[in-house]
Amino acid sequence: MFAFLKPSSPPAADPLASVRAASTWLDELPTLDIVARQQIVLRAFGAMRQSTRPIDTARVDALQHVDAALRSDRRKLIRQFVENFEASPRVAERIWTAVFDLAQAFIGAYQAAIEAALVPSAHARWKPRLAQLFARLIHYYGIDARLRISRHEHWIPARWAELHRAYLRATELGLDRDDPGAAAAGGRWSVEQEYVYVLLLHQLNSGNLSPANFDWVAAQFRVWSRRLELLAIPKSMEGFFVDVAGREGLRRRTGQDSGAMLRYLDTTPVAEQLEVTLAALRNADATEQGPMSEQGAKRAAILEKARAAIAPNLNVDLRRDPRISCVQEARVRIGVARVIEELVRPVAAAEPPADQIEVFAVAGAPHVPPAANDESDTLSGSLARFPPSLWQVRDRSVAGLRICASGGVGQSLMLGTLVAVREANREQWVLGVVRRVNKFVGDEIEAGLSVIAERIVAVSLHAQRDPRGDLGIEVGGLDSQDLGPRFDAIYLPPPSRPDKPLSARTLIVPTHEYREGRRLVLATGRTIYTIALRQVVEQRADWTWVAMQILDRSARG
């Protein structure tokens, strides 16, 4: 199977020599390990690049045959990446790399095939295949975009120039709207349709969609965008335009845009389809199926986020609160563990407060926390230990902050991460949740935080063992024999969440420690409170923000 990798291999051993050779070779690949199968294909592409054999029509037919055969593999791998993104980051990274490397290999192969096809002496022989080759090349630029956007990355200008150059060459040859034929590797998608879809994907890169959410909405836009077309002369003052000789994507029209290399895009058909889908999701309670399901509500929220990005006319300011621009150095701590560590440090050095809060678990069966997942605990260990001057607050509002960093800091920051920020001119730590992430050229990262508390306190929690009679030693009204393993949490004194204040007392606890109704003991300097965990305000894989109810109180002896 690997004979084609050896320099002395005969031409018959080349798996990409013809469709028949490719078909036989694909049948021999591993059937269960998809990632291993992609790696073997990558080696075949590497051998093809190093080969001195010219690219002919038989080799291109084999390339497209392999392309079509691996389509289901790509879908499975992308789905596995999405499913493992938060649960197993290392596994997700390996899957992402496998798909990304294969996409780059196909881009290189299709570019080489197009260059061979455009040689004047061979043009007539290649003409029936040219539309297919350009369409598949741009399709793989779209896969490159989907993979990068799933990690909130933005294209560099050189990548935009490559995409526009491919589309422009196809347009000059009159192939942009040609039907590639049913036999094409990707079906009947024209060059222009693939190009427009790539442009729309980047419009969705607002930084507030998780990989799973982006994967779903990208699939919807794949269907909705087929009716769109690029025009040299716009039909209305609304919509977008793209400079096909430039180095960036779509821009919203301002009325001052003009030029021979501009192409105009009216996204009204997609916007209308989005509204129809939203209405169907919202009106689900008017049908026999009952109220909108949880999945339907999530999908409606995704479409709400995408709506502004593709609306042909945007006349409203979508920001909930006015923002104040600033450039302020700040200290940033990322992840529950690092936030608590920072909160505890000044307390140890200073005089203890008069009414320090401690929390101890009481009634209920013994609660055994699950084993720590080292793969998902990379943020606190790698992101937050940089010098504070690398972070800046760029603007703020009542409800949020926008923080930025450069030099490779925070590149693994994810949506839903808990972050504490203390600006250089302030004494208090502000606690927020990452709602938006954007990564730009030069390893610069920008994160939008939703502020959930402007005052926070670290607290200690202990699981309580069953009572053991009079064998324990009572300290401050608490029996030390009843205290079990310790874990930490964050107390948010009311009111929390400045934009929509909560009057309830709330805690942020590790998700694996949360159970609704779980009884706890909260011990202050003077009083012991019996409390219960109640409704969840927000929940993520590693932390849960939950309201607490005071059930009983007694004086501390």
C-alpha positions in Angstrom: 0.0 0.0 0.0 2.9 2.4 0.7 4.9 1.4 -2.3 4.0 4.6 -4.1 6.1 6.5 -1.5 9.4 4.9 -2.6 11.4 6.7 -5.3 11.9 3.4 -7.1 8.2 2.6 -7.3 6.9 1.9 -10.8 4.2 4.1 -12.2 1.5 1.5 -11.5 2.1 1.9 -7.8 1.0 5.6 -8.0 -2.5 5.7 -6.3 -3.3 9.0 -8.1 -2.3 7.9 -11.6 -5.9 7.1 -12.6 -9.4 6.7 -11.3 -9.0 2.9 -11.3 -5.7 3.0 -9.3 -7.2 5.5 -6.9 -10.3 3.3 -6.4 -8.2 0.2 -5.6 -6.0 2.2 -3.3 -8.9 3.7 -1.3 -10.4 0.3 -0.8 -7.2 -0.8 0.9 -7.1 2.1 3.4 -8.0 1.6 7.1 -11.8 1.6 7.5 -12.1 2.5 11.2 -9.4 5.1 11.9 -10.4 8.1 9.9 -7.5 10.3 11.1 -5.0 7.6 10.0 -6.7 7.4 6.6 -6.3 11.1 6.2 -2.6 10.9 7.1 -2.0 8.2 4.4 -3.8 10.4 1.8 -1.6 13.3 2.8 1.5 11.2 2.1 0.1 10.4 -1.4 -0.3 14.1 -2.1 3.3 14.7 -0.9 4.5 12.1 -3.3 2.6 13.7 -6.1 4.1 17.1 -5.4 7.6 15.6 -5.5 7.0 13.5 -8.6 8.5 14.6 -11.9 5.5 13.1 -13.7 3.4 15.9 -15.3 -0.2 16.5 -14.2 -2.5 15.1 -16.9 -6.3 14.6 -17.2 -6.1 11.1 -15.8 -4.4 12.3 -12.7 -6.9 15.1 -12.2 -9.8 12.6 -12.6 -8.2 10.5 -9.9 -7.8 13.6 -7.7 -11.5 14.4 -8.0 -12.4 10.8 -7.4 -10.4 10.8 -4.1 -12.0 14.2 -3.3 -15.5 12.8 -3.6 -14.6 9.6 -1.7 -13.3 11.5 1.3 -16.3 13.8 1.5 -18.0 11.8 4.3 -14.7 11.5 6.2 -14.4 15.3 6.3 -17.9 15.7 7.6 -17.3 13.1 10.3 -14.0 14.7 11.4 -15.5 18.2 11.6 -18.4 16.8 13.7 -15.9 15.0 16.0 -13.9 18.2 16.3 -17.0 20.1 17.4 -18.0 17.4 19.9 -14.6 17.3 21.5 -13.8 21.0 21.4 -14.5 21.6 25.1 -14.5 18.1 26.5 -11.1 17.0 25.0 -9.1 19.9 23.6 -6.1 17.7 22.7 -8.3 15.3 20.7 -10.1 18.2 19.0 -6.7 19.8 18.1 -5.5 16.5 16.5 -8.8 16.2 14.5 -8.7 19.9 13.5 -5.1 19.5 12.3 -5.9 16.4 10.2 -8.8 18.2 8.4 -6.8 21.4 8.0 -3.7 19.7 6.5 -5.8 17.8 4.1 -7.6 21.0 3.0 -4.2 22.6 2.3 -3.1 19.6 0.3 -6.2 19.8 -1.9 -5.7 23.5 -2.4 -2.2 22.9 -3.5 -3.3 20.0 -5.8 -6.1 21.9 -7.5 -3.8 25.0 -7.9 -1.2 22.8 -9.7 -3.9 21.2 -11.8 -5.3 24.6 -12.9 -1.8 25.8 -13.8 -1.3 22.7 -16.0 -4.7 23.2 -17.6 -4.1 26.8 -18.5 -1.0 26.1 -20.6 -2.1 27.3 -24.1 -1.2 24.1 -25.9 -3.3 22.0 -23.5 -6.3 24.4 -23.0 -8.6 22.6 -25.4 -8.1 19.2 -23.8 -8.7 20.6 -20.3 -11.6 23.0 -21.0 -14.4 20.6 -19.9 -12.7 20.2 -16.5 -11.7 23.8 -15.8 -15.0 24.9 -14.1 -14.8 21.9 -11.8 -11.2 22.6 -10.9 -11.9 26.3 -10.0 -15.1 25.4 -8.1 -13.2 22.7 -6.0 -10.3 25.0 -5.3 -12.6 27.7 -3.9 -14.5 25.1 -2.1 -11.4 24.2 -0.2 -10.7 27.8 0.6 -14.2 27.6 2.2 -13.1 24.6 4.3 -10.0 26.5 5.3 -12.2 29.4 6.4 -14.6 27.2 8.3 -11.8 25.6 10.3 -10.1 28.9 11.1 -13.4 30.6 12.0 -14.3 27.7 14.4 -11.3 28.9 16.4 -12.2 32.6 15.9 -9.3 33.3 13.6 -9.3 35.8 10.7 -7.7 35.4 7.4 -4.4 37.2 6.6 -4.5 39.6 3.6 -2.5 37.2 1.5 -5.1 34.4 1.8 -7.8 36.9 0.7 -5.7 37.8 -2.4 -5.4 34.1 -3.3 -9.1 33.6 -3.1 -9.9 36.7 -5.2 -7.2 35.8 -7.8 -8.8 32.3 -8.3 -12.3 33.8 -8.7 -11.0 36.5 -11.0 -9.2 34.0 -13.3 -12.3 31.9 -13.5 -14.4 35.1 -14.4 -11.9 36.1 -17.1 -12.3 32.6 -18.7 -16.1 32.9 -18.5 -16.3 30.0 -16.0 -17.7 31.7 -12.9 -21.3 30.6 -13.6 -20.7 27.4 -15.5 -22.4 24.3 -14.3 -19.5 22.0 -13.2 -21.7 18.9 -14.0 -23.2 16.2 -11.9 -20.0 14.2 -12.0 -18.0 16.9 -10.2 -16.6 16.1 -6.8 -18.8 18.6 -5.0 -22.0 18.4 -7.1 -23.5 21.2 -9.1 -21.9 24.2 -7.3 -20.6 26.9 -9.7 -17.4 28.9 -9.0 -19.5 32.0 -8.1 -21.6 30.0 -5.7 -18.6 28.7 -3.9 -17.0 32.1 -3.8 -20.1 33.8 -2.4 -20.4 31.1 0.3 -16.8 31.7 1.4 -17.5 35.5 1.6 -20.6 34.8 3.8 -18.7 32.5 6.1 -16.3 35.3 7.0 -19.3 37.6 7.6 -20.4 35.1 10.3 -17.0 35.4 12.0 -18.3 37.8 14.7 -16.5 35.9 17.5 -19.7 35.1 19.5 -20.5 31.6 18.1 -19.1 28.4 19.5 -17.7 25.8 17.1 -20.9 23.8 17.3 -23.1 26.9 16.7 -21.0 28.0 13.8 -21.0 24.6 12.3 -24.8 24.5 12.3 -25.4 28.0 11.0 -22.7 27.5 8.3 -24.7 24.5 7.1 -27.8 26.6 6.8 -26.1 29.3 4.9 -24.6 26.7 2.5 -28.2 26.0 1.3 -29.5 29.6 1.5 -26.7 31.2 -0.4 -27.1 29.3 -3.7 -29.6 32.0 -5.0 -27.1 34.8 -4.5 -25.1 36.4 -7.3 -22.4 39.0 -7.7 -23.1 42.0 -9.9 -20.8 44.5 -11.5 -23.6 47.1 -11.3 -25.7 47.2 -8.0 -29.5 47.1 -8.2 -30.0 48.9 -4.9 -28.1 51.0 -2.4 -28.2 48.2 0.2 -26.1 45.2 0.6 -22.4 44.5 0.4 -19.5 44.8 -2.0 -16.1 43.1 -2.4 -13.0 44.3 -4.2 -11.9 41.3 -6.2 -8.5 42.9 -6.7 -8.1 43.6 -3.0 -7.0 41.8 0.2 -10.2 41.7 2.3 -13.7 40.3 2.2 -17.2 41.8 2.1 -17.8 45.3 3.2 -21.2 47.0 3.8 -22.1 49.6 1.2 -21.9 53.3 2.2 -22.9 54.9 -1.1 -19.3 56.0 -1.8 -18.1 52.7 -3.2 -17.4 52.4 -6.9 -14.8 50.9 -9.2 -14.3 48.5 -12.0 -13.0 45.7 -9.7 -15.9 45.9 -7.3 -18.6 43.3 -7.2 -21.9 43.9 -5.4 -23.9 41.3 -3.3 -27.5 41.7 -2.2 -28.1 39.4 0.7 -31.8 39.9 0.9 -32.7 36.3 -0.2 -30.6 34.9 2.7 -32.0 37.5 5.2 -35.5 36.6 4.2 -34.9 32.8 4.6 -33.3 33.5 8.0 -36.5 35.4 9.1 -38.7 32.6 7.8 -36.7 30.0 9.8 -36.7 32.2 12.9 -40.5 32.6 12.7 -40.9 28.8 12.3 -38.8 28.2 15.4 -40.6 30.9 17.5 -44.1 29.7 16.4 -43.4 26.1 17.4 -45.7 26.6 20.5 -48.6 27.3 18.2 -48.4 23.8 16.7 -49.3 20.4 18.0 -45.7 19.8 18.9 -46.0 22.1 21.9 -43.5 24.8 23.2 -40.2 25.5 21.5 -37.7 22.8 22.4 -34.4 23.6 24.0 -32.7 22.8 20.8 -35.0 25.1 18.9 -34.4 28.0 21.3 -30.7 27.6 20.9 -31.0 27.6 17.1 -33.1 30.7 17.3 -30.4 32.4 19.4 -27.8 31.4 16.8 -29.8 32.9 14.0 -30.3 36.1 16.0 -26.6 36.5 16.2 -26.1 35.8 12.5 -28.9 38.2 11.5 -27.0 41.4 11.9 -24.0 40.1 10.0 -25.8 39.5 6.8 -28.7 42.0 6.9 -28.6 44.0 3.7 -29.4 47.2 5.6 -28.2 47.8 9.2 -29.7 50.9 10.6 -29.7 50.2 14.4 -26.9 50.1 17.0 -27.0 46.5 18.3 -25.0 47.4 21.4 -27.2 47.2 24.5 -25.3 50.0 26.4 -23.1 53.0 25.3 -19.4 52.2 25.3 -16.6 54.4 26.4 -13.3 54.1 24.6 -10.1 53.8 26.7 -6.7 52.3 26.7 -6.0 51.0 30.2 -3.4 48.4 31.2 -5.0 45.6 33.3 -4.3 42.4 35.1 -6.2 39.5 33.8 -6.8 36.1 35.5 -8.4 33.3 33.4 -10.3 30.3 34.7 -11.9 29.6 38.0 -8.8 28.3 39.7 -6.7 31.3 38.8 -9.4 33.8 39.8 -9.7 32.2 43.2 -5.9 32.0 43.6 -5.7 35.8 43.0 -8.5 36.5 45.4 -7.0 34.5 48.2 -3.5 36.0 47.8 -4.1 39.5 49.3 -6.2 38.0 52.1 -3.3 35.9 53.3 -1.0 38.9 53.5 -3.5 41.3 55.1 -5.3 41.3 58.4 -8.3 38.8 58.3 -11.7 40.5 57.8 -14.0 40.5 60.8 -16.7 38.5 59.0 -14.9 36.1 56.7 -17.2 33.6 54.8 -16.6 29.9 54.7 -18.9 27.3 53.3 -19.2 23.6 54.5 -21.3 20.8 52.9 -23.8 19.1 55.2 -26.8 16.7 54.5 -26.8 14.3 51.6 -24.9 11.3 50.4 -21.1 11.5 50.1 -20.3 13.4 46.9 -17.3 12.2 45.0 -16.0 14.7 42.4 -14.9 13.3 39.1 -11.3 13.1 38.1 -9.8 16.3 36.9 -9.5 16.6 33.1 -6.0 17.8 32.4 -6.8 18.4 28.7 -9.4 21.0 29.4 -7.4 22.7 32.2 -5.0 24.5 29.9 -6.3 28.0 30.3 -5.2 28.6 33.9 -1.8 27.1 33.4 -0.8 28.8 30.2 -2.9 31.9 29.5 -3.1 33.8 32.7 0.6 33.8 33.8 1.7 36.5 31.4 2.9 40.0 32.6 -0.2 42.1 33.3 1.0 44.8 30.9 0.3 42.5 27.9 -3.5 43.0 28.5 -5.4 46.2 27.9 -9.0 47.4 28.4 -10.0 49.1 25.1 -13.6 50.1 26.0 -16.2 49.6 28.7 -19.9 49.9 29.2 -22.3 49.2 32.1 -22.5 45.6 31.0 -19.1 44.7 29.7 -15.5 45.2 28.9 -13.4 44.7 25.7 -9.9 43.4 26.5 -7.0 42.9 24.1 -3.6 41.3 24.1 -0.9 40.7 21.6 2.3 38.6 21.2 0.5 35.3 21.3 -1.1 35.8 24.7 -4.6 34.2 25.2 -4.8 32.4 21.8 -6.7 29.5 23.4 -9.3 31.7 25.0 -12.8 30.3 24.5 -16.4 31.4 24.7 -17.8 30.9 28.2 -14.5 31.2 30.0 -14.6 32.9 33.4 -12.2 35.9 33.5 -11.3 38.4 36.3 -10.0 41.8 35.3 -8.4 44.5 37.5 -7.6 47.8 35.7 -4.4 49.6 36.7 -6.3 52.5 38.3 -8.8 50.3 40.2 -8.6 48.2 43.4 -11.5 45.8 42.8 -11.4 42.7 40.5 -14.3 42.6 38.0 -15.7 39.2 37.1 -16.9 38.5 33.6 -17.7 35.8 31.1 -16.2 35.7 27.6 -19.0 36.3 25.1 -17.0 37.2 22.0 -13.5 36.3 20.7 -11.7 37.5 17.7 -8.1 36.6 16.6 -6.3 38.9 14.2 -3.1 39.1 12.2 0.0 39.3 14.4 -1.3 37.0 17.1 -3.5 39.8 18.5 -6.6 38.7 20.3 -9.7 40.7 21.3 -12.3 39.4 23.8 -15.7 40.9 24.8 -16.6 40.2 28.4 -20.1 40.3 30.0 -19.6 41.6 33.5 -21.4 39.5 36.1 -20.0 40.9 39.3 -18.1 44.0 40.4 -17.3 42.6 43.8 -16.3 39.0 44.5 -15.1 36.9 47.4 -13.3 33.6 47.5 -14.9 31.0 49.8 -13.9 27.5 50.9 -16.2 24.5 50.8 -15.9 21.1 52.5 -17.9 18.0 52.0 -19.2 16.9 55.5 -18.7 13.3 56.7 -21.5 11.5 58.6 -21.8 12.5 62.3 -19.6 10.5 64.7 -21.1 11.2 68.1 -18.8 13.1 70.5 -15.5 12.1 68.9 -15.0 15.4 67.1 -13.4 18.5 68.3 -15.6 21.6 68.1 -14.0 24.7 66.7 -16.0 27.9 66.5 -19.3 25.9 66.6 -18.2 23.5 63.9 -17.2 19.9 64.5 -13.9 19.3 62.7 -14.7 15.6 62.3 -17.6 16.5 60.0 -15.4 18.3 57.5 -14.5 16.4 54.4 -12.5 17.2 51.3 -12.1 20.9 50.5 -13.0 22.7 47.2 -13.2 26.4 46.4 -15.9 28.7 45.1 -16.6 32.3 44.4 -19.3 34.3 46.3 -21.0 37.1 44.4 -22.6 39.5 46.9 -25.9 41.1 45.6 -26.5 42.9 43.4 -24.6 41.0 40.7 -24.8 41.4 36.9 -24.9 45.3 36.5 -27.1 45.4 33.3 -29.9 43.2 34.8 -29.1 43.2 38.6 -29.8 40.0 40.6 -30.9 40.6 44.2 -30.3 37.0 45.2 -27.1 35.8 46.8 -25.2 33.7 44.3 -22.2 31.4 44.1 -19.9 30.1 41.3 -19.1 26.5 42.1 -17.3 23.8 40.0 -20.0 22.2 37.8 -19.2 18.7 39.1 -20.0 19.9 42.7 -23.4 21.3 41.8 -26.6 19.5 42.6 -29.9 21.3 42.8 -31.2 21.5 46.4 -27.8 20.5 47.8 -27.6 21.7 51.5 -24.5 23.6 52.6 -23.3 25.4 55.7 -22.0 29.0 55.3 -20.0 30.1 58.3 -19.1 33.7 58.9 -17.3 35.2 61.9 -20.5 35.4 64.0 -23.1 33.2 62.3 -23.5 29.7 60.8 -26.0 29.6 58.0 -27.6 26.5 56.5 -28.2 27.2 52.8 -29.3 25.3 49.7 -28.2 25.5 46.1 -31.2 26.5 44.0 -31.7 27.5 40.3 -28.9 27.9 37.9 -28.2 31.3 36.5 -25.6 30.1 34.0 -23.8 26.8 33.6 -20.6 25.8 31.7 -18.5 22.7 31.5 -16.2 23.7 34.4 -18.3 26.2 36.4 -21.9 26.8 37.5 -23.4 30.1 38.6 -26.2 29.3 41.0 -28.5 31.1 43.4 -28.4 30.1 47.1 -31.2 30.1 49.7 -30.7 30.6 53.4 -32.6 27.8 55.3 -31.5 28.4 58.9 -29.0 30.4 60.9 -27.5 30.1 64.4 -25.0 32.0 66.4 -21.4 30.8 66.2 -20.1 29.6 69.6 
